[in-house]
């Protein structure tokens, strides 16, 4: 799983865009067919590249179950709340703005 790293300036929405500083999650890892983490880099480690030796092909034994948060790190509560709010406002924006535009644009 690859992930972007670094800082960027975001824009709040909906309404008048307001710039705010933000950063990408920056977590990346290479995992074997058995679920073993072969290489990993966290956001705290900064930008970089991870590599690992792998053997392509089928996994010869039964796979373990995947933990609930295997790919996504635990997030601070304020980010979870912002994510939930953005899903709701994003849905509202899609229904009020994007969907009508698409219907007009691709009217048959």
Backbone torsions as a table, in degrees:
resi	resn	phi	psi	omega
1	UNK	NA	120.1	177.8
2	UNK	-96.6	153.1	180.0
3	UNK	-150.0	145.9	177.0
4	UNK	-71.2	154.5	176.2
5	UNK	-132.4	156.1	175.6
6	UNK	116.6	-178.4	-176.5
7	UNK	-106.8	154.5	175.4
8	UNK	-154.7	166.6	175.9
9	UNK	-101.5	120.4	178.7
10	UNK	-91.5	175.6	176.7
11	UNK	-129.8	127.8	178.1
12	UNK	-72.9	158.4	176.5
13	UNK	-161.2	163.6	-3.8
14	UNK	-76.4	-175.3	-179.4
15	UNK	86.2	-158.5	-178.6
16	UNK	-66.2	122.4	179.9
17	UNK	-62.3	132.3	176.3
18	UNK	-122.2	121.1	-179.9
19	UNK	-66.0	145.4	174.6
20	UNK	-148.3	145.4	178.6
21	UNK	-74.2	141.7	178.4
22	UNK	-150.2	178.3	177.5
23	UNK	-149.9	152.6	176.5
24	UNK	-73.0	158.7	178.9
25	UNK	-59.3	-44.8	174.6
26	UNK	74.6	8.6	177.2
27	UNK	-83.8	136.0	175.1
28	UNK	-145.8	149.0	178.7
29	UNK	-158.2	156.8	172.8
30	UNK	-118.0	127.9	-174.0
31	UNK	-124.1	139.0	178.7
32	UNK	-74.2	169.6	176.2
33	UNK	-62.7	-16.2	178.4
34	UNK	-97.3	3.9	178.7
35	UNK	87.6	8.0	178.9
36	UNK	-81.1	130.6	176.9
37	UNK	-75.7	115.6	-178.3
38	UNK	-89.9	-30.8	177.6
39	UNK	-155.7	145.9	-177.6
40	UNK	-153.2	146.0	173.4
41	UNK	-138.1	127.7	-179.3
42	UNK	-93.5	166.2	176.7
43	UNK	-58.1	-37.9	-178.7
44	UNK	-62.1	-24.4	180.0
45	UNK	-81.8	-8.2	177.2
46	UNK	86.3	-162.5	-178.2
47	UNK	-80.6	150.2	177.3
48	UNK	167.5	-169.4	-178.5
49	UNK	-130.7	140.7	172.8
50	UNK	-113.1	146.3	176.6
51	UNK	-135.1	158.2	176.3
52	UNK	-157.8	150.9	174.0
53	UNK	-82.2	130.3	178.4
54	UNK	-129.6	159.1	176.2
55	UNK	-117.1	103.4	-179.8
56	UNK	-60.0	148.6	178.2
57	UNK	135.2	-178.2	179.9
58	UNK	-73.4	150.1	175.5
59	UNK	-80.2	125.3	-172.5
60	UNK	-74.5	-9.2	-178.8
61	UNK	-132.1	171.3	-179.1
62	UNK	-61.0	143.3	-179.6
63	UNK	-85.0	142.0	174.2
64	UNK	-72.8	162.0	177.3
65	UNK	-69.5	150.0	-179.1
66	UNK	-87.3	126.7	178.4
67	UNK	-59.4	153.5	-175.6
68	UNK	-55.8	-37.8	-176.3
69	UNK	-114.7	38.6	-175.2
70	UNK	-57.8	-47.3	-174.4
71	UNK	-91.8	-26.2	-173.4
72	UNK	-111.0	124.8	178.9
73	UNK	-69.8	159.0	173.8
74	UNK	-60.3	136.3	-178.3
75	UNK	-111.1	151.4	174.5
76	UNK	-60.6	150.0	-177.1
77	UNK	-56.1	-38.2	-178.4
78	UNK	-65.9	-31.2	176.9
79	UNK	-73.2	-39.5	175.7
80	UNK	-59.8	-42.5	179.1
81	UNK	-65.6	-43.7	179.2
82	UNK	-62.9	-38.9	178.3
83	UNK	-62.5	-46.5	179.3
84	UNK	-61.5	-41.7	178.4
85	UNK	-65.1	-42.0	-178.9
86	UNK	-66.5	-31.7	176.2
87	UNK	-64.3	-44.7	-180.0
88	UNK	-66.2	-50.4	-179.4
89	UNK	-66.8	-32.8	176.3
90	UNK	-64.0	-41.3	177.7
91	UNK	-63.4	-45.9	179.3
92	UNK	-61.1	-43.2	179.0
93	UNK	-64.2	-42.8	178.6
94	UNK	-59.0	-47.6	-177.3
95	UNK	-67.7	-37.5	-176.0
96	UNK	-86.2	-26.0	-171.7
97	UNK	-123.7	-56.2	-174.3
98	UNK	-68.2	-49.3	-177.5
99	UNK	-61.4	-47.3	176.1
100	UNK	-59.4	-39.2	177.3
101	UNK	-61.0	-47.4	-179.7
102	UNK	-62.4	-39.6	178.6
103	UNK	-63.6	-41.0	176.7
104	UNK	-67.4	-43.5	-175.1
105	UNK	-65.8	-39.2	-174.7
106	UNK	-112.4	29.7	178.7
107	UNK	-61.9	131.0	-178.5
108	UNK	-98.3	NA	NA
